[in-house]
Amino acid sequence: MKIAEFPLDLLVCPKDGAILEKGDNSLRCSCCDRIYSIRSGIPIFFSDQEWNELYVADGGEHYASEEPFQLAPDDRGYLALRGDENYGQVLDLGCGDGVFSSKIPGEYRSYCVDVTETGLRRLQRRRMDNLVPVLASGFELPFSDSTFDTALYVFVVEHLAPDGDLHMLLELRRVLNDGGKLIYTTDTPFFDRYMVRWTNLLLRREWIKQDHSSPTGHINLLTMQQSRALVRRAGFHIEAEHPYWMGTRFPLWIRLVTFLRKWLPTQVCEDYLTSKYTLILTKNDQGRSS
């Protein structure tokens, strides 16, 4: 994407929120004079090559691939959980290669933000003009307050240090419009730590153990109850919840889970019978709680 074609209308300086002025393959803050380069169509507000290399190594051949992930033709992705198709301006934070924005209708634009340039390069291979790659930190987004109508926050929180999860949600709340919706999805601790390896062995004939220790691994797995407390602290209201029950491909297992859900406490079922969950969030009028 040429710089003349790059959609600058929403981008601001992440340090002071000032307007960015277009230069030769760069953006300059009109207030603090910081210069942000644009490299092969990607504005660079954050750069950590070591983290990018760790990301690629941690994901093996999948993350190192040049080709983007693809959803199944009938899979509308997590955007479908918004409840309507009034997506407006979309932010996809922690987008990877934009797989969860790839089903967005052409009349909407998604600003796809990640800290890994590798993923954003794969995003560009989708050849979708309404997906805008931005290399930036989720702790310091280059957007003004109340910019977005929809925000995707899918499989991100588990990668954050425990003291960073609240910080990033507060930044998301800042850039979300009043009436906007945040789609928050993460893995459940029990499934991710103990069941993933067996699921992959059964379905893919691969023995895969999740990384729970490296900087790019799943170091902050939260139960649904923990996520509820976290998002409320950040000033969000939970509009809807979508737990994903384990074993939905196997009829006998579905019957067992259905039976157990009738007799076991709700929290036990959430903790041990789900693989992941999605919370649909709106901004709480009262703001952040202590």
Backbone as a ProteinNet text record, in pm:
[ID]
protein_1_A
[PRIMARY]
MKIAEFPLDLLVCPKDGAILEKGDNSLRCSCCDRIYSIRSGIPIFFSDQEWNELYVADGGEHYASEEPFQLAPDDRGYLALRGDENYGQVLDLGCGDGVFSSKIPGEYRSYCVDVTETGLRRLQRRRMDNLVPVLASGFELPFSDSTFDTALYVFVVEHLAPDGDLHMLLELRRVLNDGGKLIYTTDTPFFDRYMVRWTNLLLRREWIKQDHSSPTGHINLLTMQQSRALVRRAGFHIEAEHPYWMGTRFPLWIRLVTFLRKWLPTQVCEDYLTSKYTLILTKNDQGRSS
[TERTIARY]
84.5	0	88.2	67.2	145.2	102.5	198.3	166.6	54	45.7	-61.4	-198.2	-200.1	-326.6	-357.8	-259.4	-277.3	-381.8	-479.3	-584.6	-533	-508.3	-449.6	-553.7	-679.7	-780.7	-794.5	-763.9	-782.4	-652.9	-538.5	-411.8	-369.2	-322.3	-267	-137.2	-62.7	59.9	23.3	78.7	42.8	96.6	190.4	248.7	163.6	105.8	30.9	-103.7	-139.7	-269.8	-280.8	-168.4	-171.1	-183.6	-221.9	-237.1	-102.4	-106	14.7	17.2	132.6	149.8	227.3	184.3	243.8	374.2	479.3	607.3	643.6	770.3	817.7	836.9	743.7	748.4	755.6	690.8	691.5	573.3	548.3	447.9	516.5	487	548.2	440.7	464.2	369.5	373.7	257.2	248.4	277.5	286.1	310.9	451.9	489.8	619.5	728.5	692.8	787.3	846.4	790.4	837.2	809.2	901.1	887.4	857	750.4	714.8	726.3	807.9	829.5	711	698.3	603.5	687.1	681.9	766.2	678.1	689	610.4	461.6	411	269.1	224.4	318	282.2	340.4	256.5	307.8	366.2	485.6	559.6	556.3	473.6	468.9	536.7	577	637.8	729.3	843.6	934	1012	1000.8	1075.5	1109.7	1223.6	1262	1281.4	1333.2	1353.6	1220.4	1118	985.7	928.4	947.7	897	959.7	1089.7	1158.6	1110.1	1085.1	1031.5	893.6	814	677.7	682.8	769.9	779.6	827.9	929	984	882.9	806	708.6	597.6	558.2	448.8	491.7	622.7	670.8	636.5	605.5	584.9	460.2	362.2	239.3	267.6	333.3	357.8	469.2	558.7	666.6	622	504.4	455.2	433.3	447.6	421	274	199.4	57.9	-28.3	-131.6	-217.8	-308.7	-351.3	-450.7	-582.6	-661.3	-790.8	-899.7	-1010	-1126.8	-1203.1	-1277.6	-1361.6	-1463.5	-1506.1	-1598.7	-1725.1	-1776.9	-1900.2	-1875.5	-1749.4	-1714.3	-1708.1	-1798.8	-1803.1	-1711.3	-1647.6	-1553.9	-1624.7	-1545.7	-1599.1	-1677.4	-1658.6	-1738.1	-1886.4	-1921.2	-2062.3	-2128.6	-2048	-2103.8	-2141.2	-2114.9	-2149.1	-2298.3	-2377.5	-2522.5	-2594	-2519.8	-2574.2	-2457.1	-2484.7	-2379	-2344.6	-2375.2	-2340.3	-2198.6	-2102.1	-1964.2	-1901.8	-1935.9	-1875.3	-1725.3	-1650.7	-1504.6	-1460.9	-1375.3	-1335.4	-1187.9	-1158.4	-1021.1	-1002.2	-896.8	-861	-726	-730.1	-607.6	-547.8	-419.2	-355.3	-399.6	-406.1	-471.6	-394.3	-262.9	-182.8	-180.6	-234.8	-240.3	-380	-461	-592.8	-697	-675.8	-767.8	-910.3	-925.9	-1061	-1125.6	-1049.6	-1106.9	-1131.2	-1087.3	-1090.7	-1231.5	-1329.9	-1468.2	-1549.9	-1485.9	-1558.4	-1607.3	-1731.8	-1782.2	-1698.1	-1693.1	-1606.8	-1637.4	-1760	-1794.4	-1741.5	-1686.4	-1629.3	-1478	-1412.7	-1266.5	-1222.8	-1124.5	-1068.9	-923	-892	-753.2	-694.2	-601.7	-545.3	-410.8	-410.2	-293.7	-225.5	-93.8	-17.2	124.1	196.7	335.9	433.6	382.4	468.6	452.8	561.5	558.2	535.7	580.6	563.2	416.1	332.6	190.4	127.4	167.9	110.9	152	270.7	310.6	217.7	184.5	90.6	-47	-87.8	-216.3	-221	-112.9	-110.6	-131.9	-95.5	-112.6	-259.5	-346.9	-490.6	-543.8	-472.4	-514.3	-653.5	-676.8	-803.9	-778.7	-827.1	-800	-862.3	-964.1	-1029.5	-966.7	-856.6	-778.8	-652.2	-639.4	-528.2	-428	-308.1	-209.6	-140.2	-128.2	-61.6	26.2	155.3	246.9	251.8	187.2	176	153.3	179.7	157.3	13.5	-45.5	-180.1	-186.8	-71.8	-68.6	-64.5	-42.8	-28	-76.4	-207.2	-265.9	-262.8	-232.1	-223.9	-359.8	-456.7	-591.8	-647.1	-736.3	-798.5	-902.2	-946.5	-1053.5	-1179.4	-1255.5	-1387.6	-1383.1	-1292.3	-1274.8	-1351.2	-1363	-1411.1	-1549.3	-1624.1	-1756.7	-1751.9	-1651.4	-1633.3	-1484.6	-1452.8	-1313.8	-1305.2	-1215.6	-1184.8	-1063.3	-1076.7	-968	-966.1	-914.8	-930.5	-796.6	-790.2	-670.2	-548.5	-568.4	-461.5	-427.6	-529	-505.2	-417.6	-424	-343.9	-194.8	-159.5	-18.3	40.9	-40.4	5.7	52	148.9	185.6	65.3	46.5	-73	-93.8	12.5	-4.9	-36.7	-36.8	-63.9	-205.6	-279.5	-412.8	-508.9	-505.2	-592.8	-552.7	-423.9	-372.2	-422.5	-414.2	-456.4	-607.2	-683.8	-828.9	-868	-796.1	-823.6	-794.9	-690.7	-659.5	-766.2	-815.6	-925.6	-1051.5	-1079.2	-1196.1	-1185.1	-1064.8	-1042.4	-1079.3	-1042.7	-1063.5	-1199.2	-1276.3	-1407.9	-1514.5	-1602.2	-1713.4	-1811.3	-1881.8	-1997.6	-2097.9	-2143.9	-2231.6	-2157.9	-2024.8	-1944.6	-1935.5	-1890.1	-1882.2	-1741.3	-1695.2	-1566.8	-1592.5	-1531.3	-1545.2	-1418.2	-1432.2	-1318.8	-1323.1	-1218.3	-1214.8	-1080.8	-1085.7	-961.8	-985.1	-874.5	-880.7	-905.3	-962.2	-978	-852.7	-813.2	-688.1	-681	-786.3	-781.1	-765.2	-844.9	-835.5	-698.1	-649.5	-524.2	-404.9	-407.5	-293.4	-293.3	-412	-417.2	-487.9	-579	-660.1	-615.5	-545	-505.9	-425.4	-329.4	-242.8	-323.5	-423.4	-503.8	-600	-653.6	-742.8	-669.1	-548.4	-470.4	-428	-399.1	-361.4	-479.3	-598.7	-717.6	-761	-760.1	-814.5	-710.5	-584.1	-481.9	-366.3	-369	-260.2	-127.7	-136	-17.1	-15.8	102.5	117.4	168.5	80	114.4	89.8	192.9	182.1	196.8	101.8	106.4	224.1	273.3	382.6	321.8	358.4	305.8	415.1	530.6	640.7	716	727.7	806.3	729.1	797.7	729.6	614	617.4	508.9	405.6	423.8	335.3	207.6	129.3	4.2	35.5	76.3	126	21.9	-96.7	-197.9	-336.5	-351.7	-479.7	-579	-699.1	-800.3	-927.6	-986	-1118.5	-1222.1	-1341.5	-1447.9	-1472.5	-1469.5	-1494.3	-1384.8	-1261.5	-1151.3	-1163.4	-1204.6	-1222.3	-1337.5	-1444.9	-1555.8	-1508.7	-1431.7	-1381.6	-1287.9	-1203.6	-1107.1	-1176.3	-1270.8	-1334	-1419.2	-1478	-1555.1	-1463.4	-1345.4	-1248.1	-1206.8	-1203.5	-1163.1	-1276.1	-1394.3	-1505.1	-1594.7	-1605.4	-1692.7	-1812.9	-1920.1	-2040.6	-2046.3	-2080.6	-2091	-2232.1	-2241.3	-2371.4	-2414.1	-2316.5	-2347.6	-2223.9	-2248.4	-2139.7	-2160.7	-2049.5	-2055.6	-1947.7	-1978.8	-1883	-1884.4	-1768.9	-1758	-1733.4	-1832.5	-1824	-1736.8	-1658.1	-1565.5	-1639.9	-1575	-1623	-1744.4	-1767.9	-1889.9	-1890.5	-1777.2	-1774.2	-1818.5	-1836.1	-1864.5	-1998.6	-2100.3	-2235.7	-2241	-2166.7	-2169.7	-2114.3	-2008.4	-1949.5	-2045.5	-2114.5	-2212.5	-2318.5	-2365	-2467	-2413.5	-2285.9	-2225.4	-2213.7	-2165.4	-2151.3	-2287.4	-2388.1	-2523.6	-2573.3	-2546.7	-2586.5	-2512.5	-2381.6	-2301.4	-2341.7	-2377.6	-2417.6	-2544.3	-2627.2	-2750.2	-2722.9	-2610.8	-2585.9	-2468	-2373.3	-2255.5	-2276.1	-2209.8	-2217.5	-2170.9	-2229	-2198.6	-2050.2	-1986.1	-1844.5	-1758	-1792.1	-1718.7	-1731.4	-1851.5	-1873	-1792.9	-1795.2	-1720.2	-1570.5	-1520.1	-1375.5	-1325.4	-1406.9	-1356	-1422.4	-1530.3	-1600.2	-1598.8	-1530.6	-1522	-1378.2	-1364.4	-1231	-1191.6	-1291.4	-1268.1	-1400.6	-1398.2	-1522.1	-1507	-1620.7	-1625.7	-1718.3	-1674.4	-1756.5	-1781.7	-1905.5	-1940	-1954.6	-1871	-1859.9	-1899	-1961.1	-1985.7	-1928.8	-1910.9	-1853.8	-1955.1	-1908.6	-1991.1	-1994.8	-2113.3	-2126	-2053.3	-2037.9	-1972.1	-1820.8	-1768.3	-1623.6	-1558.3	-1428.9	-1349.2	-1386.8	-1393.6	-1418.1	-1288	-1282	-1158.1	-1145.5
-119.5	0	124.8	213.4	336.2	429.2	513.2	602.3	697.6	737.1	828.4	763.3	629.9	558.3	514.6	531.5	477.8	557.4	490.7	562.1	621.5	751.3	818.9	877.8	870.3	948	913.1	791.1	753.3	752.6	750.7	738.3	869.7	861.1	975.8	931.5	1026.5	994.6	920.5	803	729.2	792.3	885.9	950	1065.1	1143.6	1261.4	1278.7	1186.9	1195	1300.9	1358.9	1467.2	1413.5	1502	1466.9	1427.5	1330.2	1287.1	1347.7	1401.2	1460.6	1365.6	1354.2	1261.4	1315.7	1229.4	1263	1156.6	1152.2	1050.3	918.8	827	696.9	709.5	811.2	830.7	916.4	918.3	1003.7	1083.3	1212.1	1297.7	1355.1	1346.2	1403.4	1555	1616.9	1762.4	1833	1757.8	1817.8	1790.3	1662.7	1628.4	1602.9	1606.9	1587.9	1447.5	1352.8	1215.2	1168.4	1088.3	1034.7	885.7	842.3	701.8	656.8	556.7	511.4	428.9	421.3	331.1	237.7	109.3	10.6	-85.6	-76.7	-164	-161	-42.1	-25.8	-42.8	-64.3	-82.8	31.5	114.2	217.7	153	197.3	134.4	225.2	189.4	262.8	185.1	62.7	-24	-120.8	-151.3	-245.3	-322.2	-452.8	-540	-666.4	-663.1	-773.3	-902.5	-891.7	-1010.8	-1079.5	-998.8	-1056.1	-1119.7	-1054.6	-1108.9	-1245.1	-1256.8	-1384	-1492.3	-1453.8	-1549.2	-1597.7	-1505.4	-1538.1	-1641	-1617.1	-1708.7	-1845.9	-1847.4	-1974.2	-2050.1	-1978.1	-2041.9	-2109.5	-2050	-2105.8	-2209.5	-2233.7	-2332.9	-2295.3	-2397.1	-2373.8	-2291.1	-2292.1	-2215.9	-2066.2	-2013.8	-1870.9	-1825.1	-1916.2	-1880.1	-1883.3	-1937.5	-1949.8	-1812.8	-1807.3	-1683.3	-1668.1	-1776.5	-1773	-1754.6	-1670.4	-1646	-1763.9	-1771.9	-1871.5	-1842.2	-1945.9	-1929.2	-1992.9	-1921.7	-1980.1	-2064.3	-2159.9	-2240.8	-2150.2	-2185.9	-2099.9	-2061.5	-2152.3	-2124	-2067.9	-2040.4	-1986.4	-1834.5	-1766.1	-1619.3	-1556.7	-1640.5	-1587.7	-1523.9	-1461.1	-1406	-1276.6	-1209.8	-1089.6	-1120.5	-1243.8	-1282	-1277.5	-1283.1	-1280.7	-1139.6	-1042	-904.3	-888.1	-968.2	-961.7	-891.7	-817.6	-753.3	-730	-671.8	-647.2	-499.1	-422.6	-280.4	-263.7	-314.6	-319.2	-180.2	-89.2	42.9	33.9	121.7	113.8	1.5	-87.9	-206.2	-198.4	-235.3	-254.4	-402.6	-460.5	-600.5	-598.1	-601.2	-588.5	-726.3	-740.5	-870.8	-957.7	-898.3	-959.7	-1075.9	-1086.9	-1187.8	-1157.2	-1246.8	-1221.5	-1179.5	-1133.3	-1081.2	-1186.3	-1308.1	-1416.4	-1388	-1321.7	-1298.2	-1172.1	-1093	-980.6	-1017.1	-1135.3	-1170.6	-1190.2	-1205.9	-1223.7	-1094.7	-983.7	-857.3	-811.8	-765.7	-718.8	-603.1	-593.3	-496.1	-351	-321.9	-181.4	-134.7	-225.3	-188.9	-200.4	-119.6	-121.6	-168.8	-258.1	-307.7	-265.6	-195	-161	-277.4	-348.1	-471.4	-440.8	-447.4	-405.8	-526.9	-533.1	-640.3	-589	-663	-626.7	-709.9	-796.3	-881.6	-845.9	-802	-764.9	-886.9	-1003.4	-1125.9	-1152.8	-1142	-1164.2	-1062	-936.1	-830.3	-845.5	-901.3	-930.1	-1036.9	-1136.5	-1238.4	-1177	-1084.5	-1016	-947.5	-883.6	-813.9	-908.5	-1034.5	-1133.2	-1168.8	-1125	-1146.6	-1057.3	-949.3	-856.1	-799.8	-765.4	-705.1	-559	-467.6	-325.5	-270.1	-338.2	-285	-337.4	-412	-451.9	-367.4	-285	-189.7	-239.1	-282.5	-331.7	-216.9	-231.2	-130.1	-202.2	-171	-229	-135.6	-177.9	-90.9	-175.1	-115.3	-182.1	-162.1	-267.5	-257.5	-174.5	-141.9	-57.5	91.3	119.2	257.8	266	265	258.6	395	397.8	523.7	570	576.4	618.2	711.3	799	891.8	820.3	888	834.9	811.7	709.2	682.3	677.1	597.5	585.7	469.6	357.5	234	192.5	131.3	79	-67.8	-138.3	-280	-305.6	-383.3	-421.2	-572.4	-634.8	-776.1	-788.3	-870.8	-895.1	-1045.7	-1116.4	-1261.6	-1331.8	-1414.9	-1491.1	-1399.7	-1297.6	-1202.6	-1203.7	-1197.9	-1178.3	-1288.4	-1409.8	-1519.6	-1501.5	-1410.1	-1384.5	-1271.3	-1207.4	-1089.7	-1127.6	-1053.6	-1068.7	-1026	-1088.1	-1058.4	-910.6	-832.9	-691	-610.2	-677	-605.4	-620	-720.5	-745.2	-629.3	-575.1	-462.3	-338.8	-314.2	-198.3	-199.4	-313.4	-319.5	-303.8	-358.3	-340.4	-194.2	-124.3	18.3	97.5	57.6	122.4	90.6	-31.3	-67.1	13.6	28.1	105	249.4	303.3	442.6	463.8	369.5	390.5	338.8	276	224	331.5	342	436.7	398.3	497.4	468	393.3	278.7	196.7	96.7	107.8	11.8	-121.2	-224.8	-357.2	-414.9	-473.7	-542.5	-692.7	-766.9	-912	-973.4	-1026.7	-1075.3	-1227.6	-1292.4	-1438.6	-1489.4	-1596.1	-1657.4	-1805	-1878.9	-2020.5	-2038.7	-2154	-2184.9	-2256.9	-2232.3	-2288.6	-2440.7	-2509.6	-2655.6	-2715.4	-2667.2	-2720.9	-2693.2	-2571.3	-2531.8	-2605.6	-2624.1	-2687.2	-2838.9	-2899.8	-3045.6	-3118	-3050.3	-3120	-3097.7	-2987.8	-2956.8	-3069.6	-3122.9	-3227.1	-3351.6	-3387.6	-3506.8	-3479.5	-3359.2	-3323.5	-3327.8	-3271.4	-3272.5	-3414	-3495.8	-3634.2	-3709.8	-3685.7	-3755.1	-3706.5	-3573.9	-3518	-3501.5	-3473.8	-3444	-3542.2	-3636	-3732.5	-3660.9	-3549.3	-3474.6	-3458.4	-3473.1	-3450.8	-3308.9	-3217.6	-3076.2	-3031.4	-2978.4	-2925.8	-2774.1	-2703.7	-2558.3	-2505.6	-2389.3	-2321.1	-2233.3	-2259	-2180.7	-2108	-2089.7	-2028.8	-1920.1	-1929.6	-1830.1	-1699.2	-1588.8	-1458.3	-1455.6	-1542.4	-1544.4	-1653	-1727.8	-1838.9	-1796.9	-1896	-1872.6	-1864.1	-1745.1	-1726.2	-1662.9	-1634.5	-1564.3	-1621.2	-1750.8	-1816.5	-1783.4	-1743.2	-1698.2	-1781.1	-1814.9	-1877.3	-1772.2	-1815.6	-1720.3	-1626.6	-1680.7	-1597.7	-1492.3	-1529.5	-1433.6	-1326.1	-1366.3	-1267.3	-1172.9	-1225	-1138	-1028.3	-1069	-971.5	-871	-919.1	-832.8	-727.4	-769.3	-673.5	-572.6	-613.8	-518.8	-416.5	-460.1	-365.3	-262.1	-304.1	-213.5	-122.2	-137.7	-48.6	-99.3	-231.2	-289.1	-357.8	-358	-433.4	-556.1	-672.6	-795.6	-806.7	-792.2	-798	-941.6	-1026.3	-1166.8	-1252.5	-1381.9	-1477.5	-1598	-1648.1	-1763.3	-1863.8	-1957.5	-2064.5	-2168.8	-2224	-2328.3	-2461.1	-2548.2	-2674.7	-2773.7	-2848.9	-2944.3	-3058.2	-3111.5	-3233.9	-3220.9	-3105.3	-3085.1	-3166.8	-3226	-3309.4	-3453.1	-3485.6	-3623.6	-3633	-3691.4	-3696.1	-3754.1	-3861.1	-3921.7	-3826.6	-3755.2	-3659.9	-3543.5	-3499.8	-3392	-3434.2	-3558.4	-3607.4	-3611.1	-3651.5	-3655.3	-3514.8	-3419.5	-3281.7	-3223.7	-3251.2	-3202.5	-3256.5	-3383.7	-3445.1	-3381.7	-3364.3	-3308.4	-3164.4	-3088.7	-2949.1	-2938.7	-3043.1	-3041.1	-3063.4	-3127.7	-3169.8	-3100	-3053.3	-2990.1	-2839.6	-2777.4	-2631.3	-2561.2	-2447.2	-2374	-2346.6	-2302.2	-2266.6	-2389	-2503.5	-2626.4	-2660.7	-2648.1	-2675.2	-2578.1	-2451.4	-2352.4	-2381.3	-2421	-2440.9	-2567.9	-2675.1	-2805.6	-2864.8	-2804.8	-2861.7	-2770.2	-2656.5	-2564.8	-2558.2	-2525.7	-2509.5	-2363	-2276.9	-2133.1	-2063.7	-1932	-1857.1	-1717	-1658.2	-1521.1	-1438.3	-1318.8	-1221.3	-1103.4	-1061.4	-943.2	-827.2	-727	-619.6	-484	-403.4	-262.8	-178.8	-51.2	36.4	62.6	48.9	76.9	227.6	283.6	428.4	477.9	392.8	432.6	430.4	374	370.3	258.8	271.2	166.7	151.3	23.7	-2.7	-36.4	-16.1	-41	-187.2
0	0	0	-95.9	-101	11	56.6	167.9	132.4	5	-36.2	-22.1	-28	-18.8	123.3	214	348.1	424.7	488.1	561	692.3	690.9	806.7	900.2	862.1	932.1	1079.5	1120.8	1261	1342.1	1275.8	1346.8	1411.2	1534.8	1606.2	1673.3	1724.9	1797.4	1926.3	1950.7	2072.5	2200.5	2187.2	2305.1	2357.3	2265.1	2309.4	2240.5	2149.8	2083.5	1977.1	1936.5	1838.3	1696	1604.8	1463.8	1405.5	1312.9	1243.6	1103.6	1066.6	934.7	845.3	722.7	627.3	572.4	572.5	512	410	373.3	281.1	356.7	336.8	404.9	556.2	608.7	753.5	795	924	985	1094.8	1100.8	1202.9	1293.1	1425.3	1520.3	1512.5	1499.3	1487.6	1619.4	1728.5	1859.3	1909.6	1920.1	1979.9	1876.2	1746.7	1635.7	1626.5	1697.4	1680.1	1537	1485.5	1350.8	1359.8	1291.6	1284.5	1139.5	1115.5	978.6	929.1	799.3	735.2	649.2	682	615.7	536.6	405	316.1	349.4	375.3	399	542	635.5	775.7	858.8	922.9	1013	1137.5	1177.7	1286.7	1410.5	1507.8	1634.2	1746.9	1716.7	1818.2	1744.9	1804.1	1740.1	1845.5	1840.1	1930.8	1852.5	1784	1697.5	1775.4	1896.7	1978.2	2007.6	2041.9	2069.8	1943.9	1828.3	1703.3	1673.3	1698.9	1674.5	1770.9	1896.7	1992.6	1949.5	1898.8	1851.9	1740.6	1642.9	1528.8	1574.5	1661.7	1710	1794.1	1875.8	1964.6	1886.2	1774.1	1695.4	1593.5	1582.6	1488.1	1344.9	1264.1	1121.8	1094.2	1186.3	1162.5	1162.6	1265.8	1274.7	1181.4	1145.6	1054.4	908.6	882.8	746.1	682.5	552.2	479.8	445.6	451.5	415.9	540.5	533.7	650	681	807.1	846.4	774.1	750.3	685.9	770.6	789.3	853.7	753	803.9	715.7	646.2	525.3	449.2	525.6	609.2	682.4	822.1	855.4	987.2	978	1045.1	1040.8	1144.6	1225.9	1324.1	1441.9	1528	1652.3	1631.6	1518.7	1491.1	1490.9	1454	1448.2	1584.8	1691.6	1826.8	1872.5	1790.7	1828.7	1852.6	1783.6	1801	1688	1607.6	1488.3	1393.8	1279.1	1181.3	1170.7	1274.4	1277.3	1331.3	1254.5	1303.3	1316.3	1226.5	1229.9	1207.5	1275.9	1271.3	1365.2	1315.9	1391.8	1430	1553.7	1599.5	1627.4	1571.6	1598.2	1669.4	1802.2	1881.8	1908.5	1876	1884.7	1768.7	1650.2	1534.1	1474.5	1503	1433.5	1285.3	1203.9	1059.6	1014	1108.2	1072.8	1044.9	1093.5	1060.5	1107.9	1223.1	1275.9	1218.6	1143.9	1069.4	923.5	883.3	741.6	686.3	774.9	728.4	737	767.1	779.5	641.8	632.2	502	447.7	317	252.1	283.7	326.5	355.4	489.8	570.8	699.8	695.1	777.4	784.7	922.3	924.3	1050.2	1061.9	1168.7	1199	1278.2	1215.3	1269.5	1336.1	1467.3	1545.9	1606.8	1592.1	1654.1	1681.2	1766.3	1796.5	1714.8	1627.9	1546.4	1399.4	1339.4	1199	1110.3	1155.3	1077.5	1049.2	1153	1134.8	1042.2	1054.4	970.6	825	799.7	661.3	601.3	680.8	632	607.3	694.4	676.3	539.6	500.3	371.8	254.3	272.4	164.8	142.7	230.6	209.8	97.8	67.6	-38.1	-9.7	117.2	156.3	192.5	109.6	128.8	255.8	310.2	430.5	559.7	550.5	667.3	671	773.2	782.5	886.1	846.6	942.6	1015.8	1147.4	1230.3	1332.2	1332	1429.7	1550.5	1658.5	1776	1900	2014.3	2142.2	2186.9	2242.1	2296.5	2422.8	2479.7	2598.3	2561.5	2433.3	2388.4	2244.1	2227.1	2094	2023.9	1894.4	1819.5	1766.6	1858.2	1821.5	1929.8	1889.4	1983.3	2069.3	2173.6	2258.4	2174.1	2210.1	2150.8	1998.4	1945.7	1800.5	1740.2	1810.9	1749.9	1800.1	1708.1	1739.9	1780	1732.1	1763.3	1786.1	1887.6	1911.3	1931.3	1859.1	1877.2	1967.8	2069.6	2164.9	2188.4	2087.9	2078.9	2099.9	2202.6	2236.9	2255.3	2337.4	2368	2515.9	2601.7	2744.6	2804.1	2748.2	2802.5	2776.8	2685.7	2655.5	2739.3	2821.4	2895.8	3036.1	3085.6	3225.8	3310.1	3426.9	3507.6	3538.1	3545	3573.8	3447.3	3330.5	3206.7	3156	3206.3	3152	3179	3299.7	3331.9	3251.5	3240.9	3167.7	3022.9	2956.4	2816.1	2802	2894.7	2889.3	2909.6	2994.5	3013.5	2885.5	2814.7	2687.8	2583	2582.6	2493.2	2525.6	2653.1	2693.8	2647.4	2652.4	2609.9	2463.7	2376.2	2232.8	2184	2272.9	2234.2	2251.9	2153.8	2161.7	2271.7	2325	2408.7	2319.9	2366.7	2285.2	2198.6	2194.7	2120.1	2193.7	2126.1	2186.1	2172.5	2281.5	2285.5	2291.6	2200.3	2194.4	2252.8	2373.2	2453.5	2456.1	2404.4	2398.5	2449.7	2529.2	2576.5	2607.1	2622.7	2657.1	2806.3	2842.7	2985	3036.2	3161.7	3214.7	3210	3255	3260.7	3121.8	3027.3	2891.3	2832	2845.7	2782.3	2842.8	2973.3	3040.1	3027	3025.6	3037.4	2923.4	2853.4	2754.4	2610.1	2583.6	2445.8	2384.3	2460.7	2405.2	2363.3	2447	2415.5	2300.1	2294.3	2184	2050.9	2047.1	1924.1	1885.2	1985.5	1956.8	1895.2	1946.6	1898.9	1761.4	1741	1617.6	1507.3	1545.8	1445.1	1443.6	1536.2	1549.3	1578.4	1651.6	1690.6	1842.6	1902.1	2045.8	2065.5	2101.3	2114.9	2258.2	2318.1	2453.1	2447.7	2506.7	2505.1	2587.3	2544.5	2615	2723.9	2848.5	2960.4	3038.4	2975.3	3050.1	2975.1	2841.8	2768.3	2756.4	2722.2	2711.5	2612.4	2511.6	2412.5	2440.8	2549.8	2580.6	2651.6	2691.3	2763.7	2912.6	2953.2	3090.5	3182.6	3128	3207.5	3177.5	3198.3	3172.9	3284.3	3245.2	3341.1	3327.9	3440	3438.3	3400.6	3368.8	3338.3	3455.4	3576.2	3693.5	3709.1	3683.8	3692.4	3584.9	3464.5	3357.7	3387.8	3445.1	3482.6	3578.3	3678.4	3776	3709.1	3618.4	3550.3	3465.5	3380.7	3289.3	3366	3477.2	3558.1	3623.4	3666.1	3721.8	3618.4	3492.1	3384.2	3338.5	3396.2	3362.2	3251.5	3238	3136.4	3199.9	3123.9	3157.8	3067.8	3123.6	3045.3	2988.6	2857.4	2790.5	2761.3	2728.4	2696.3	2720.6	2744	2765.5	2673.9	2619.7	2530.7	2570.4	2660.3	2690.4	2578.1	2547.9	2445.9	2516.9	2513.9	2585.4	2509	2582	2521.8	2451.5	2349.1	2286.8	2199	2139.2	2060.2	1931.4	1896.2	1775.7	1803.9	1929.9	1966.7	2039.2	1976.5	2034.2	2175.2	2201.9	2335.3	2440	2402.8	2496.7	2522.5	2419.6	2436.7	2537.4	2527.1	2620.7	2762.9	2778.5	2911.3	2969.6	2888.8	2936	2972.5	2891.3	2920	3053.7	3077.9	3204.7	3322.2	3308.9	3418.5	3449.8	3346.6	3368.1	3451.2	3450.6	3529.8	3678	3709.6	3847.5	3914.8	3836.3	3895.7	3910.8	4007.3	4021.3	3893.6	3865.7	3741.9	3726.6	3833.7	3822.5	3793.3	3848.9	3819.5	3670.8	3617.8	3475.4	3388.6	3424.7	3348	3351.4	3466.7	3482.8	3415.1	3414.4	3373.3	3249.4	3201.8	3086.6	2965	2973.5	2860.2	2808.4	2680.7	2621.3	2608.7	2593.9	2580.8	2606.7	2606.8	2626.4	2567.9	2534.7	2483.4	2571.4	2605	2675.2	2581.5	2568.5	2489.8	2588.8	2571.9	2670.8	2613.9	2699	2668.6	2781.9	2756.4	2858	2969.6	3090.4	3208	3230.4	3244.1	3262.3	3386.7	3486	3610.6	3599.8	3489.5	3471.9	3550.1	3566	3631.7	3777.8	3822.8	3964.4	4032.9	4161.8	4235.6	4271.7
[MASK]
++++++++++++++++++++++++++++++++++++++++++++++++++++++++++++++++++++++++++++++++++++++++++++++++++++++++++++++++++++++++++++++++++++++++++++++++++++++++++++++++++++++++++++++++++++++++++++++++++++++++++++++++++++++++++++++++++++++++++++++++++++++++++++++++++++++++++++++++++++++++++++++++++

